[in-house]
Amino acid sequence: MQTQTASEFDVAKVRADFPILTQTVNGKPLVYLDNAATSHKPQCVIDTINHFYAAHNSNVHRGVHYLSQLATRELEGARDIVKKFLNAASDKEVIFTKGTTDGINLVAQSYGRKFIKEGEEIIISALEHHANIVPWQMLCEQVGAVLRVIPINDDGELLMEEYEKLLNPKTKFVSVNYVSNALGTINPVKRIIELAHAQDVPVLIDGAQSAPHLKVDVRELDCDFYAFSGHKVCGPTGIGILYGKQHLLEQMPPVQGGGDMIKVVTFEKTTYNDLPYKFEAGTPHIEGGIGLGRAIQYLESVGLDNIAAYEHELLEYATELIGGIPGVRIIGTAKDKASVLSFLINDIHPHDIGTILDQEGIAIRAGHHCAQPVMQRFNVPSTARASFAFYNTKEEIDALANAIHTVIEVFG
Amino acid sequence: MADLSELYQQVILDHNKKPRNFKALETPSITQEGHNPLCGDHITLQLELDGEVVKDVGFQGSGCAISKASSSMMTAAVKGKSKAEVEVMADEFVKMVRGELDPDTEENHLGRLKIFAGVKEFPARVKCAALSWRTVQAAISESHDAVSTE
């Protein structure tokens, strides 16, 4: 990756795009370091949603009237933006969902129930978010399949040789995250996909944490499915994307029935609609899709490579500064990491850390990060997690370090 | 603005560091589990009853400073009390941390437990303080289902 210095990246200019960042919390300037949970929205996304309701509101895909055509064009325009963002081969491969969780559940319940049989195996990893564990456990219960888990080392990196051993003729699906939400580890997904494909096993990539930070080309990666959430890429909540290869999506049955996903309905027989509508039953989250399209345009205008380079700089700065405070232990020390810093301070409970930081206006996450197996692996109930976005600054990381000193003082 | 020193008072920090009655009882009459699924706090509470009176009490588990100190001070407060008295204190304590009872102006039986009054300024932490009291409530009631703050 090309490195870029902070001076070339104008963080002050970027911050001006996010109205929420100017407020104070508990009398201190807001320092928002909970970006892995959700990202903030630039004014252009807020304006786009506002404008949709103020000027274009209508239902899509059915009206002959002016507004309906406008709304349809906008929503389908957003799909096209996502298609180009992912470098998907066709709009048919881009399905609007509620979010990453929804996308993974769709694949488990559609592809999984049709193609995975009793005694066959699904591989996930020890780094997964609950959203990439529970849908597969539910599928395993339904069809009698078996869940296998790629273990990790003490740095929070996948043990690839163990993965190779897990792959066997009974393996029918692999589903792993690109970036761990709890630790920030960037997984070698290209290699994971190659190894699975060598045995004709399809792979889903949980992109919830990679979409905001890394440029992803689904054709170059050759993943079979890629799921991500709008709200983590500066877009609205309640909208997400499932990318799937067309030949797979075509073989998959819809999971939800209803309007928009049909061609013809009689009481005797229903003919399903074409892709991608087959998987989009009911009135979609129209302003969500349009807002997501605008958010992606915004990220592209900032530049995904610039974002990745700048965030990496923030991570390195924070790792050195925070990791250097006596009593602080960083959990997750993979060589290849996104901008997530999970940590503990002495034996102070992360909830207490979170409360004291909040008094300083600093928002972090304290808890198990919906990744309890990761916590179990490191034998801790929870961690404090600071996660950085491209609108964060080194000064904010300095504020975090100062507040950590306050925590240590309070607890003596 | 909520004051941090109201929440993390010296007594609370001391009970967090050196929790009282942090032990397993040899002959418990009741063992009760309680947990806060949101943050993973967990308490195993044991009571030894002599008729209606709490003769001995012990707790184990893991949690934040607020939940641990609350557990520790709860055990110290209920020892020697009748089930009816514990019931009243639990009710008053939960009301206090929710801001529904002002211990300085309204009649109560909380005594030293009043130092948890500051928790009401920290809505995210009310459940941490209340967990041990919810657990002892369940222990002395008829139902012994595990307690959850959710």
Interface residues (C-beta under 8 A of the other chain):
Chain A: N26 G27 I348 H349 P350 H351 D352 G354 T355 I356 D358 Q359 A366 G367 H368 Q372 M375 P381 S382 V410 F411 G412
Chain B: M1 A2 L4 L7 Y8 L13 L38 C39 G40 D41 S62 G63 C64 A65 I66 K68 F122 A124 R125 C128
